[in-house]
């Protein structure tokens, strides 16, 4: 398959996402939906979203703004029950969820006792309630490593206890049609009575920073600390501020601060932090919202509102739409469509 122009590919993603749904389109409920990165990808893959659940008001507002026909429950996932949404007679096809990752992430403190670490049990509760054909759960790769690995193993056990054959893989954005090296752990489970194996997308092409920001209008620059701004004058392309400090014998810090390279995929977009950021390849500033949108795989048509710092929070916490699209296609082509044949 020919490698399309990146900006064109994002426009086509949006066009497919807003196209009318077929009457027999596979169905989806999205939990921990964020601002809609996963929803956008699944919509583009042909899914009909019956419900999106998100507790953060600013994120929920973006779901309503960009997907006006999708019912949005703004609140605690624990309040979702059999009366929240009407499941079609043939049943739910996919239950998707991205439980909070702050307790697992290497960008945080990796607090094993973080109460958010057990929110996946609410996801399992809904799986037992609705018995969807497929479960898709997304999180940071660090969930499966080190101190938090017991939580990952407990999660896999709960998938099995709920009656699902589950497998886990780490996927990377620039190998699934994206322009970021962002990695994510995907756990995909198939209901055991269907006698089918979980399916994952195959690695394919990616894009460079140069291709991602082609013709983009930069817009306002998010606020960062004076120290971070000063670091920008010394960090070279593809390097981190931490490595610079190490060279000068300084205490290691600023691990989330990098300078992008023009002809490389970009680093992972994180939530806004006044002490960190991704520097532009040739300008001494952090990336702007339009640039961050492109890097994360949001089409220009996707609407964001609020201050740049708020929007970066939404983008940094989101699923990359091209990644969700490829996951959705793999699940359709290898599991759901054969079941309907």
The 8 nearest C-alpha neighbors of each residue, nearest first, counted from 0:
[[1, 2, 3, 203, 204, 176, 4, 202],
 [2, 0, 3, 4, 204, 203, 8, 176],
 [1, 3, 0, 4, 204, 5, 205, 176],
 [4, 2, 1, 5, 8, 7, 6, 0],
 [3, 5, 7, 6, 8, 2, 210, 9],
 [6, 4, 8, 7, 3, 211, 210, 9],
 [5, 7, 9, 8, 4, 10, 211, 298],
 [6, 8, 10, 4, 5, 9, 11, 3],
 [7, 9, 5, 11, 6, 10, 4, 3],
 [10, 8, 298, 12, 6, 11, 7, 13],
 [9, 11, 7, 13, 12, 8, 298, 14],
 [12, 10, 14, 8, 13, 9, 15, 7],
 [13, 11, 9, 15, 10, 14, 43, 16],
 [12, 14, 16, 10, 11, 15, 17, 9],
 [15, 13, 11, 16, 12, 17, 10, 18],
 [14, 16, 43, 18, 12, 13, 17, 11],
 [43, 17, 15, 42, 13, 14, 18, 39],
 [16, 18, 14, 15, 13, 19, 42, 43],
 [17, 19, 15, 16, 14, 20, 43, 42],
 [20, 18, 17, 21, 16, 15, 45, 22],
 [21, 19, 24, 22, 18, 47, 45, 46],
 [20, 22, 24, 23, 19, 45, 47, 25],
 [23, 21, 24, 20, 25, 47, 19, 26],
 [22, 24, 21, 25, 20, 26, 47, 46],
 [25, 23, 21, 22, 46, 47, 20, 26],
 [26, 24, 46, 92, 47, 23, 27, 45],
 [25, 27, 47, 92, 46, 91, 48, 93],
 [28, 26, 48, 93, 94, 49, 47, 92],
 [27, 29, 50, 94, 49, 48, 51, 95],
 [28, 30, 51, 95, 32, 96, 94, 52],
 [29, 31, 96, 52, 32, 51, 95, 53],
 [32, 30, 53, 97, 96, 98, 33, 52],
 [33, 31, 30, 53, 29, 52, 35, 51],
 [34, 32, 58, 35, 31, 53, 317, 59],
 [33, 35, 58, 61, 62, 313, 36, 59],
 [36, 34, 38, 33, 37, 62, 32, 39],
 [37, 35, 320, 318, 39, 317, 38, 319],
 [36, 38, 40, 323, 318, 39, 35, 320],
 [39, 37, 35, 41, 40, 36, 42, 29],
 [40, 38, 42, 36, 37, 41, 320, 35],
 [41, 39, 324, 320, 323, 37, 43, 38],
 [40, 42, 44, 38, 43, 324, 327, 39],
 [41, 43, 16, 46, 39, 45, 44, 40],
 [16, 44, 42, 15, 40, 41, 45, 12],
 [45, 43, 41, 42, 328, 324, 327, 46],
 [46, 44, 42, 43, 41, 24, 47, 20],
 [47, 45, 42, 25, 41, 26, 24, 44],
 [48, 46, 26, 27, 24, 25, 49, 20],
 [49, 47, 27, 50, 28, 26, 46, 69],
 [48, 50, 28, 27, 47, 69, 26, 70],
 [49, 51, 28, 70, 48, 71, 69, 29],
 [50, 52, 29, 71, 30, 32, 28, 72],
 [53, 51, 30, 72, 31, 32, 71, 73],
 [54, 52, 31, 73, 32, 59, 55, 33],
 [53, 55, 74, 73, 75, 56, 52, 59],
 [56, 54, 58, 57, 53, 59, 73, 74],
 [57, 55, 59, 58, 60, 54, 73, 53],
 [58, 56, 60, 59, 55, 61, 34, 313],
 [57, 59, 34, 61, 33, 60, 55, 56],
 [60, 58, 56, 62, 61, 57, 53, 55],
 [59, 61, 57, 63, 58, 62, 56, 64],
 [62, 60, 64, 58, 34, 63, 59, 65],
 [61, 63, 59, 60, 65, 64, 34, 35],
 [64, 62, 67, 60, 66, 61, 65, 59],
 [65, 63, 61, 62, 66, 67, 60, 302],
 [64, 66, 62, 63, 61, 67, 302, 301],
 [67, 65, 63, 68, 62, 69, 64, 61],
 [66, 68, 63, 69, 64, 65, 62, 70],
 [69, 67, 66, 70, 63, 65, 48, 71],
 [68, 70, 66, 67, 50, 71, 48, 49],
 [71, 69, 50, 51, 68, 72, 49, 67],
 [72, 70, 51, 50, 52, 73, 69, 63],
 [71, 73, 52, 74, 51, 53, 70, 50],
 [74, 72, 54, 53, 71, 59, 52, 56],
 [73, 75, 54, 72, 53, 76, 52, 55],
 [74, 76, 77, 54, 78, 73, 53, 79],
 [75, 77, 78, 79, 74, 52, 121, 30],
 [76, 78, 75, 79, 121, 80, 74, 124],
 [77, 79, 76, 75, 80, 74, 83, 72],
 [80, 78, 76, 77, 83, 81, 75, 82],
 [79, 81, 82, 83, 78, 125, 128, 84],
 [80, 82, 83, 84, 79, 128, 85, 129],
 [83, 81, 80, 84, 85, 79, 86, 78],
 [84, 82, 80, 81, 79, 85, 72, 78],
 [85, 83, 82, 86, 81, 50, 49, 80],
 [84, 86, 87, 83, 82, 81, 49, 88],
 [85, 87, 90, 91, 84, 88, 49, 129],
 [88, 86, 90, 89, 85, 91, 26, 49],
 [89, 87, 90, 86, 91, 85, 129, 92],
 [90, 88, 87, 91, 86, 92, 26, 131],
 [91, 89, 87, 88, 86, 92, 131, 129],
 [90, 92, 131, 26, 93, 86, 132, 27],
 [91, 93, 132, 26, 131, 25, 133, 27],
 [94, 92, 27, 133, 131, 134, 91, 132],
 [93, 95, 134, 28, 27, 29, 135, 131],
 [96, 94, 135, 29, 136, 30, 134, 93],
 [95, 97, 30, 136, 31, 29, 98, 137],
 [96, 98, 137, 31, 136, 138, 99, 30],
 [97, 99, 31, 119, 96, 118, 100, 138],
 [100, 98, 101, 115, 97, 116, 31, 118],
 [99, 101, 103, 102, 104, 138, 139, 98],
 [102, 100, 104, 103, 99, 107, 109, 115],
 [101, 103, 109, 110, 113, 100, 116, 104],
 [104, 102, 109, 142, 100, 101, 141, 147],
 [103, 105, 106, 101, 107, 141, 100, 109],
 [104, 106, 107, 109, 141, 103, 108, 101],
 [105, 107, 104, 108, 255, 101, 254, 109],
 [108, 106, 105, 104, 109, 101, 102, 103],
 [107, 109, 110, 105, 102, 106, 104, 103],
 [110, 108, 103, 102, 107, 104, 111, 105],
 [109, 111, 102, 113, 112, 108, 103, 107],
 [110, 112, 113, 147, 109, 102, 146, 116],
 [111, 113, 110, 114, 116, 102, 115, 109],
 [112, 114, 110, 115, 102, 111, 116, 117],
 [115, 113, 116, 117, 112, 118, 102, 111],
 [116, 114, 118, 113, 117, 99, 102, 98],
 [115, 117, 114, 113, 118, 102, 99, 119],
 [118, 116, 119, 115, 120, 114, 150, 121],
 [117, 119, 120, 115, 121, 116, 98, 122],
 [118, 120, 122, 117, 121, 98, 123, 116],
 [121, 119, 123, 118, 122, 117, 124, 154],
 [122, 120, 124, 119, 123, 118, 77, 125],
 [121, 123, 119, 120, 125, 124, 126, 96],
 [124, 122, 126, 120, 121, 125, 127, 119],
 [125, 123, 121, 127, 122, 126, 120, 128],
 [124, 126, 128, 127, 122, 123, 129, 121],
 [127, 125, 123, 130, 128, 124, 129, 122],
 [128, 126, 124, 125, 130, 129, 161, 123],
 [127, 129, 125, 126, 130, 124, 81, 80],
 [128, 130, 126, 131, 127, 125, 91, 90],
 [131, 129, 126, 127, 128, 132, 91, 190],
 [132, 130, 91, 92, 133, 129, 93, 94],
 [131, 133, 92, 190, 189, 93, 130, 91],
 [132, 134, 189, 93, 131, 188, 92, 190],
 [133, 135, 188, 94, 187, 93, 95, 189],
 [136, 134, 187, 95, 186, 94, 96, 188],
 [135, 137, 96, 186, 185, 97, 95, 187],
 [138, 136, 185, 97, 184, 96, 186, 183],
 [137, 139, 184, 183, 97, 100, 140, 185],
 [138, 140, 183, 141, 184, 142, 104, 100],
 [141, 139, 184, 142, 183, 143, 169, 138],
 [142, 140, 144, 143, 139, 103, 104, 105],
 [141, 143, 103, 140, 147, 144, 139, 151],
 [144, 142, 148, 151, 141, 140, 147, 145],
 [145, 143, 148, 141, 142, 147, 146, 140],
 [144, 146, 148, 147, 143, 141, 142, 149],
 [147, 145, 148, 144, 111, 149, 109, 110],
 [146, 148, 150, 149, 142, 145, 111, 144],
 [147, 149, 143, 144, 151, 150, 145, 146],
 [150, 148, 152, 151, 147, 153, 146, 143],
 [151, 149, 153, 148, 152, 147, 154, 142],
 [152, 150, 148, 154, 143, 153, 149, 142],
 [151, 153, 149, 155, 154, 150, 156, 148],
 [152, 154, 150, 156, 151, 155, 149, 157],
 [153, 155, 151, 157, 152, 156, 150, 158],
 [156, 154, 152, 158, 157, 153, 151, 159],
 [155, 157, 153, 159, 154, 158, 160, 152],
 [156, 158, 160, 154, 159, 155, 161, 153],
 [159, 157, 155, 161, 156, 163, 160, 154],
 [160, 158, 163, 156, 162, 157, 161, 164],
 [159, 161, 157, 162, 158, 156, 163, 155],
 [162, 160, 158, 159, 163, 157, 127, 123],
 [161, 163, 159, 160, 191, 190, 158, 164],
 [164, 162, 190, 159, 191, 189, 188, 158],
 [163, 165, 188, 189, 191, 159, 190, 162],
 [166, 164, 188, 187, 163, 189, 197, 158],
 [165, 167, 186, 187, 197, 188, 168, 164],
 [168, 166, 186, 185, 187, 184, 165, 169],
 [167, 169, 185, 184, 170, 186, 166, 199],
 [168, 170, 184, 183, 185, 140, 182, 171],
 [169, 171, 183, 182, 168, 184, 172, 185],
 [172, 170, 182, 181, 174, 173, 180, 183],
 [171, 173, 177, 175, 181, 180, 179, 174],
 [172, 174, 205, 177, 178, 179, 180, 175],
 [175, 173, 203, 202, 205, 204, 172, 171],
 [176, 174, 172, 173, 203, 177, 322, 202],
 [175, 177, 205, 204, 173, 174, 321, 172],
 [176, 178, 173, 172, 205, 175, 179, 206],
 [179, 177, 206, 264, 173, 294, 207, 205],
 [180, 178, 265, 264, 173, 181, 172, 266],
 [179, 181, 173, 172, 266, 171, 267, 264],
 [182, 180, 267, 179, 172, 171, 266, 183],
 [183, 181, 171, 170, 180, 172, 169, 140],
 [182, 184, 139, 170, 169, 140, 138, 185],
 [183, 185, 169, 140, 138, 139, 137, 168],
 [186, 184, 137, 168, 167, 136, 169, 183],
 [185, 187, 167, 136, 166, 135, 137, 165],
 [188, 186, 135, 165, 134, 166, 197, 185],
 [187, 189, 165, 134, 164, 163, 133, 197],
 [188, 190, 133, 163, 164, 197, 132, 191],
 [191, 189, 163, 132, 192, 193, 162, 133],
 [190, 192, 163, 193, 164, 162, 194, 189],
 [191, 193, 194, 190, 162, 195, 163, 189],
 [192, 194, 191, 195, 190, 189, 132, 338],
 [195, 193, 192, 191, 196, 190, 189, 164],
 [196, 194, 193, 189, 197, 334, 191, 190],
 [195, 197, 198, 189, 194, 164, 334, 165],
 [198, 196, 187, 189, 188, 166, 165, 195],
 [199, 197, 330, 329, 333, 196, 200, 334],
 [198, 200, 329, 326, 201, 197, 330, 168],
 [201, 199, 329, 326, 325, 202, 198, 328],
 [200, 202, 203, 199, 175, 329, 174, 325],
 [203, 201, 174, 175, 200, 204, 170, 171],
 [202, 204, 174, 175, 201, 205, 176, 173],
 [205, 203, 174, 176, 175, 173, 2, 206],
 [204, 206, 173, 176, 174, 177, 178, 175],
 [207, 205, 178, 264, 177, 210, 173, 211],
 [208, 206, 264, 263, 262, 210, 209, 178],
 [207, 209, 211, 261, 264, 210, 265, 263],
 [210, 208, 261, 207, 211, 212, 262, 213],
 [211, 209, 207, 213, 208, 212, 206, 5],
 [210, 212, 208, 209, 213, 293, 294, 5],
 [211, 213, 215, 209, 210, 290, 214, 208],
 [212, 214, 210, 215, 211, 209, 6, 208],
 [215, 213, 212, 216, 211, 217, 210, 6],
 [214, 216, 212, 213, 217, 289, 290, 293],
 [217, 215, 218, 214, 289, 290, 212, 213],
 [216, 218, 287, 289, 215, 290, 219, 288],
 [217, 219, 216, 287, 220, 289, 288, 290],
 [220, 218, 287, 221, 217, 307, 288, 289],
 [219, 221, 287, 222, 218, 285, 286, 307],
 [222, 220, 307, 308, 287, 223, 219, 285],
 [221, 223, 273, 220, 224, 308, 307, 285],
 [224, 222, 273, 274, 227, 221, 225, 228],
 [223, 225, 227, 273, 226, 274, 228, 222],
 [226, 224, 228, 227, 229, 223, 230, 274],
 [225, 227, 229, 224, 228, 230, 274, 223],
 [226, 228, 230, 224, 229, 225, 274, 223],
 [229, 227, 225, 231, 226, 230, 224, 284],
 [228, 230, 226, 231, 227, 232, 225, 233],
 [231, 229, 227, 232, 228, 233, 226, 234],
 [230, 232, 283, 228, 229, 233, 234, 227],
 [231, 233, 230, 229, 283, 234, 228, 235],
 [232, 234, 231, 230, 235, 229, 243, 240],
 [235, 233, 231, 240, 232, 238, 230, 258],
 [234, 236, 238, 258, 237, 233, 239, 280],
 [237, 235, 260, 258, 238, 259, 280, 234],
 [236, 238, 260, 259, 258, 235, 257, 239],
 [239, 237, 236, 235, 257, 258, 234, 240],
 [240, 238, 257, 241, 242, 256, 258, 243],
 [239, 241, 243, 242, 256, 253, 257, 234],
 [240, 242, 244, 239, 253, 252, 243, 254],
 [241, 243, 245, 239, 244, 240, 246, 238],
 [244, 242, 240, 246, 245, 241, 239, 234],
 [245, 243, 249, 241, 247, 246, 242, 248],
 [244, 246, 242, 248, 243, 247, 249, 251],
 [247, 245, 243, 244, 248, 242, 249, 241],
 [248, 246, 244, 245, 249, 243, 242, 250],
 [247, 249, 245, 246, 244, 250, 251, 243],
 [248, 250, 244, 247, 245, 251, 246, 243],
 [251, 249, 252, 244, 248, 245, 241, 247],
 [250, 252, 241, 245, 249, 244, 253, 254],
 [253, 251, 241, 254, 250, 244, 240, 255],
 [252, 254, 241, 256, 255, 240, 275, 274],
 [255, 253, 241, 252, 256, 240, 239, 251],
 [254, 256, 253, 275, 276, 257, 106, 239],
 [257, 255, 276, 275, 253, 240, 254, 277],
 [258, 256, 239, 277, 238, 278, 240, 259],
 [257, 259, 278, 236, 237, 277, 238, 280],
 [258, 260, 280, 237, 236, 265, 279, 278],
 [259, 261, 236, 237, 280, 263, 262, 258],
 [262, 260, 209, 208, 263, 280, 259, 207],
 [261, 263, 207, 260, 209, 208, 264, 210],
 [262, 264, 207, 260, 261, 208, 265, 259],
 [265, 263, 207, 178, 179, 208, 206, 180],
 [264, 266, 179, 208, 259, 178, 180, 263],
 [265, 267, 180, 179, 268, 181, 264, 259],
 [266, 268, 181, 179, 180, 269, 265, 182],
 [267, 269, 315, 266, 270, 295, 291, 314],
 [270, 268, 315, 267, 271, 316, 312, 311],
 [271, 269, 312, 315, 311, 272, 316, 268],
 [272, 270, 312, 311, 308, 269, 273, 276],
 [271, 273, 274, 275, 270, 276, 223, 269],
 [274, 272, 223, 224, 275, 222, 271, 276],
 [273, 275, 272, 224, 227, 223, 253, 276],
 [276, 274, 256, 272, 255, 273, 253, 227],
 [277, 275, 256, 285, 278, 255, 257, 272],
 [276, 278, 257, 285, 256, 258, 286, 259],
 [279, 277, 285, 258, 284, 286, 257, 259],
 [278, 280, 282, 281, 286, 285, 259, 284],
 [281, 279, 259, 260, 236, 258, 261, 282],
 [280, 282, 279, 283, 236, 278, 261, 260],
 [283, 281, 279, 284, 280, 278, 285, 231],
 [284, 282, 231, 232, 279, 278, 281, 285],
 [283, 285, 278, 282, 279, 286, 228, 231],
 [286, 284, 278, 277, 276, 279, 287, 220],
 [285, 287, 279, 278, 277, 290, 291, 284],
 [286, 288, 220, 290, 289, 217, 291, 218],
 [287, 289, 291, 290, 292, 307, 311, 286],
 [290, 288, 292, 291, 287, 217, 293, 218],
 [289, 291, 293, 287, 288, 292, 212, 286],
 [292, 290, 288, 294, 293, 289, 287, 295],
 [293, 291, 297, 289, 295, 290, 294, 288],
 [292, 294, 296, 290, 291, 295, 297, 211],
 [295, 293, 291, 296, 178, 292, 179, 211],
 [296, 294, 292, 319, 293, 297, 291, 179],
 [297, 295, 293, 294, 320, 319, 321, 292],
 [296, 298, 292, 293, 295, 301, 320, 299],
 [299, 297, 9, 300, 301, 10, 13, 296],
 [298, 300, 301, 297, 10, 293, 292, 289],
 [301, 299, 298, 302, 13, 10, 297, 9],
 [300, 302, 299, 298, 297, 65, 303, 13],
 [301, 303, 300, 65, 304, 64, 61, 299],
 [304, 302, 310, 61, 301, 305, 64, 313],
 [305, 303, 302, 310, 306, 61, 309, 307],
 [306, 304, 309, 310, 307, 303, 308, 57],
 [305, 307, 309, 308, 310, 304, 221, 311],
 [308, 306, 310, 221, 309, 311, 288, 305],
 [307, 309, 311, 306, 310, 271, 221, 312],
 [310, 308, 312, 306, 311, 307, 305, 313],
 [309, 311, 313, 307, 312, 308, 314, 306],
 [310, 312, 314, 308, 313, 309, 271, 270],
 [313, 311, 270, 309, 315, 310, 271, 314],
 [312, 314, 310, 316, 311, 315, 34, 317],
 [313, 315, 311, 317, 316, 312, 310, 292],
 [314, 316, 269, 270, 312, 268, 313, 317],
 [317, 315, 313, 314, 312, 270, 318, 33],
 [318, 316, 314, 36, 315, 33, 313, 319],
 [317, 319, 36, 37, 320, 323, 316, 322],
 [318, 320, 322, 295, 321, 36, 296, 317],
 [319, 321, 40, 36, 323, 322, 37, 296],
 [322, 320, 324, 323, 319, 176, 40, 177],
 [323, 321, 325, 324, 319, 320, 175, 172],
 [324, 322, 40, 326, 320, 37, 325, 321],
 [323, 325, 40, 321, 327, 322, 41, 326],
 [324, 326, 328, 322, 327, 323, 200, 329],
 [327, 325, 323, 329, 324, 328, 200, 199],
 [326, 328, 324, 330, 325, 41, 329, 44],
 [329, 327, 325, 331, 326, 330, 44, 332],
 [328, 330, 326, 332, 200, 331, 327, 199],
 [331, 329, 327, 334, 328, 333, 332, 198],
 [332, 330, 335, 328, 329, 336, 334, 333],
 [331, 333, 329, 336, 330, 328, 334, 335],
 [332, 334, 330, 331, 329, 198, 337, 335],
 [335, 333, 330, 331, 337, 336, 332, 338],
 [334, 336, 331, 338, 337, 330, 339, 333],
 [335, 337, 339, 338, 331, 332, 334, 340],
 [338, 336, 340, 339, 335, 334, 333, 332],
 [337, 339, 335, 336, 340, 334, 193, 333],
 [340, 338, 336, 337, 335, 334, 23, 25],
 [339, 337, 338, 336, 335, 334, 332, 333]]
